[in-house]
C-alpha cells in the first residue's frame, strides 16, 4: 500500500539484533577478568588493599550495571508493550474492589506508565467507574515494582531478593489501595474530574504493532533511559566503590543494623529526595548490603527512592486535593516502614 | 489538508512526536495542520490513557509511543 517517495531507511534488523545479543553475552563474561586485569595487572594495584578493591569494584560494576540496564530493560520494555494502560482499564472495569485492587497492583509490574500520563490515566479510570483505591494500588505499584529496580536487583543480588522486593512492593500497593479506598478517597477528587462523561472509550484501540516495531521502540526507550541515568549510575558506583573499599563493615552494621530501631525511618528520610535515581542508588545499596546492612533496611531504602515522587504528586494535584496526596504519601511511607521493620525482624 | 493532532500534556515525549510530525509533513510534501491537544478530558475522550497519542484526520494512529517521522509520513500519504 505504499507507493511513495517516503521510504524508511532501515538497517537489517534481525541480523543486527542477533549480533547485539551475542556481543552482550560475550561482554558479560569478559567483564570480571577484564576488570581484575585492568586493576591489578595494568594499574598494578594490590588485591586486598582499600584502593585496589575500590578500583576493581568500580571497573567491574560500571560495565555490569550498564549491561544489565541495556539488555534487560530492552527485553522488559518490549514485553511491557503488550500490556498498555488501555488494556488494563478494560480488564479492571466492572470488577469488585478487592479483585480489582489485586489485579491493579499486578498490572503495576507489567504496564508501562510514565507519570506524565498520570492525569489521563486517573481520569480514564474514573470514567470507567473503577474505584479510587484500585487506581491508587496501581499508582503505588507501578513505580515501586519498577522494571529498572527489579531488573537490577535480580542481576546484582539474584532472584531471591528481587522476588522478595516484588512481593513486598505488591503488598504495600494492595494494602495501600484498600486503605485509601476505605477512607473514601473519592471525596478529595476535584469535581471536574467526576463530571467527565464516557466519550469514545469504546473505540477499539488495538493498533497492532509488529514485533520488530516493538523491539525498536524498546531499544529507543532503553537508549534514552540509560543516557539519562548514566551520570547517576557512575556517581552511585563511585560511592559504592568507596564504601566497598574504605567504609568498615562494623560502622554500616552498627548504623543500619537490626538493633538500631531508627535505621529504617532514617534511610526512608534519606531516600525521599533521591527520586528517579533508582539506577544510581542500587550500586550503593549493593555495597551497603555487602557491608552487612540488613535486608529490611535496604529494601525500605530502595522502595522509598522509587515510590515517593514529588513531581508525580505535583502532577496529581491537578486531579486530586492536596489532602489526598498527603494521605497517599503517608500510606506509602507507613507501608515501606512496615516492610523494613518486618524484614529486619524476620532476620532474613 | 490533513489534520494532525498530538495528544499529551506537553511533556518531552509529546514534543518529540510533534517535532516528528513536522518532519513527516515536510517529507510527505503535503499540506497539514498540527494541533496539540493538552486537555486530559479530550485525550481520554479518544480512549487514550497513555500519552503521547497521535491522531490523523480523526484516526488514532499511535499512543503511548513515539512514532518516527518516517512512520508518520507513511500514514500521511496512505
Interface residues (C-beta under 8 A of the other chain):
Chain A: X1 X2 X4 X5 X6 X7 X8 X9 X81 X84 X85 X86 X89 X112 X113 X114 X116 X117 X119 X120 X121 X123 X124 X127 X196 X199 X200 X201 X202 X203 X205 X207 X209 X217 X220 X318 X319
Chain B: X8 X9 X11 X13 X14 X27 X28 X29 X40 X41 X43 X44 X45 X46 X47 X48 X49 X50 X51 X60 X61 X62 X63 X64 X65 X66 X68 X70 X71 X73 X74 X77 X78
